[in-house]
Amino acid sequence: MTKRPEEIALMAESGRLLAGVFAHLDGLNLIGMSTMQVNDMVDRLIVDQLQARPASKGQYGYAYALNASRNHVVCHGVPSADDILHSGDIVNFDITLEKNGYIADSSKTYLVGEVAAPARRLVQTTYEAMWKGIRAVRPGARLGDVGHAIERHARRHGYSVVRDYCGHGIGREMHEPPQVLHWGKPQTGLLLREGMVFTIEPMLNQGRHAVHTEDDGWTVVTSDGQLSAQFEHTVAVTRSGFRVLTLRADERLPH
């Protein structure tokens, strides 16, 4: 379950490359683009420029380089040429990248054009909640501490935490033990040890936490049609705390 230092170094390289993919997306004007156009651009960038592999492509029969989850889509949104991004939308791009046999996983929710204040607040709070969870990571802490920190922040701001999906261990495989729940009780759950690597990827809903999967078998939406947002990083447990392997150049560790 734990990774050797040389394995974490390889995962950090995958994470560095993946952070660069998001930096590229940051520079785009997404208004009017289809989610399939974004997918194809990311696919070419990872394969042709970075000489890496989109790890989601072919995983469990999935055909694309990313998930594109817009507005009330919680996760696993399938890119489509008919799914056009409009000013006012929020959209999460969830991307995995494999380099030298090791995988990094990250996601970011983007504000498209002029976004209404309630949606902006949801996105900001989700980002903060992810960091609350990350800051709970250290040797001797437990996974319940991570989930509790996330859920407490979400509830404080009036949002619910999706319970049907969670973070996960990661390394040579995209999904490894343990499961990382985004809710929980302090001092419960798996004891964290140096060398563990997993994702923290909370999904917060404006309304109830209930979700359902659409007929395509992939796309997960809020049951009440309200907005959902998500952020994700790949995190390693270090001797003294944590290291975010997918940290982007524009990010600073929030207090």
N, C-alpha and C positions, 0 to 999 in steps of 0.2 A: 504493500500500500504506500510505503514511503519511497521517495526517489533519491538516488545518489546525487551528490553535487554536480557531477558531470551531466547527468540527465536534466537536472534543473537548468543548467547552462544552455543546453540545447532547446529546452522549452522556452527559455527567455529569448533566444534568437527567433524562434517562431513567433513569439509574442511581439518582438520588436518589428518584425515584418508586418504582422497583422495591424499593429498600431499605425503603420504607414499607409495601409489600405484605408483606414478610417480618416487619416489626414487627407487622402485624396478625395474621399466623399465629402469632407468638410468644405472643399473648394468648389463643389458643384452647386449650380442653381437647379434645385430639384423640381421646381414648378414646371409642369408639363411633361416631365419624364415619366415613362412607365417603369414599374418595378422590374420588368424584364430587361429594360435597357440598363438599369443599375446592375442587375445580376450579371449581364453579359460583360459589362465594363469591369466588374470586380473579378470575374472569371479570367478575363484576358490579363489583367494586372497581376493576379497571383501566379498564373501559369507562365506567361510570356516574359514578364519583367522580373518577377521575384524567383522564378524557377522553383516554385513550390506547388503544392496541391491543395485545392479547395476540399477540405476533409469531409464536408457534408455531402459532396457530390458522390452518389452511389451508396451512401450510408443508409441502410434500411430501405433501399430502393428509391431514395430521393434523388431527383435529377438535376438539382441546381446548386449554385455556389453559395447561396445565402437564403435566409428566410426574410421576407419583407412583410411586416405586420403593421397595418395601417389603422389608426383610429380605434375602433372597437375590437380589432383583431389582437388577441393576447399574445400569441406566439405561433410559430410554424406556418406563417403565411407564405403561400406559394407565389413566386413572382409570375406576372402575367403581362402580356402586351396590352391588355385591356384595363389594367389597373394603373390609372393615371394619377399622378400626384398633383394636388391642387393647393393653392394658397389656403392656409387654415388647417391643413392636415398635420397630424403627427404620425411618424412612421419609424418603426424599429427595424434596423438592419442587423441581423445576427449572422456572424461570419466565423468560420473555423478555417485554420490554415495549418497544414502539415509541412514541415521541413526537416530533413534528416531523420525521419521516422517519428518525430514528436509533434504533438498537436497543441495549438493554443486556440482559445475560444473567447469571443468577446462580442458584445452588442452595445448599440447606442441608439437612443430615440432622438430623431431629428425633428425640429420645428420647421415646417415648410411655409415660407412666406410669412404672412401676418396671421399669427395664431392667437386665438382668444385667451384672455387671462386665466380662466379655469383650466384649460388644457396646459398652459405654460406652468401653472402651479403643480399640476399632477406630474409633469415631466421632471421638474426641479426636485420635488419631494422624492420621487423614485430614485433619482441620482443620489440624493442625500442618504436615502435608506440603504442603498447598496454600500456606501462608504461607512455607515454605522455598522453594518455587518462586517465589513473588511477590518475595521478598527478593533473588533472584538477578537480577531485571530491572533493567537500566540500559543506557544507551548504551555500545556497545563489548562488552557481553557477548554470548553466543550462546545460541540456544535449547537447545543441548545442556547448558549450565550450569543452565538451569531444570529440565529433565528429570532431570538427575543429582541435583540437590538434593532433588527429590521422592522419587526411587527410593531414594536412600541412607537417608533418614529412614524410609521404609516398611520397608525390609529390616532396618534396625537394630531395629525393633520386631516383626519376624517376619511381616510382611504382604507380599503380592504386589501389583504394580501392573498394572491392566488395560491391555493393549496394543492392543486392537482399536478403542479410541475415544480421542479426544484433544481438546485445546482447539483454538481456531480464531480467525482474524481475524474482526473484526465491525465493522459500521458501518451503512451503509444496507441491507446484506444481513446476514442472521443468520450465514451462513457465508461468510467471505472467506479468502484466503490471509493468513498461512501456517497450516499445521498445527502445533500445539504439542503435541509428545509429552511424556508424563510420565515418561520415562526417557531416558537418553542419556549421552554422554561429555562431560566438560568441554571447552570451547574447540572444540566442533564445532557444525555447524548454522548456521542463518541468523544473520547479524550484526544485533543489535538497534540501531535508530536512533530518535531522538526523533520522536514522532508516531505510531509504531506503536500499534495497539490490538488486543488479543486476549484470549481467555479462558484462564484456567488452572483446570482442573477435574478433578483426579485422582480416580480410583476405586480404592479399595484393598479387597482381598479377604482374608478370614481364611485361606482356603486357597490353591489354585492360581489363577493369573491367567486360566485358560481360561474362556471364556463361550460361550453359544449363544443364538440368537434363537428365541423360541417361535413357535407357528403363526400368531399374529396379525400377524406380520411386524414388530412393534415391540419387544415386551418382551424385554429382554436379561437373562439370569440367569446366575449362576455355574454352571459345569458340575458342580461337586461339591456344590452345595446349601448351601454355607456363606455366611455373611453378607458383604455388601458395603456400603460407605459412600462418599459423594461430597460434596465441597464445590466451589463455583465462584464466581469473581469475574471481572469485566471489568476489565482493567488497561491503562493507557496508559503508554508509555515517555516519561518527561520528560527534561529537560536533565540533571538530576542523579540520576535514579533511576526511580521509578515513582509512579503515582497510581492508587489503586483507585477506579474510577468507581461501583462498586456497594456501597461500604462502608456497613455498617449502623450505626445510632446506638449500639448496644451494643458495638461492636467497638473494640478498641484494637490497634494494630499489634504483634503478638507479637514478642519478641526472638528 
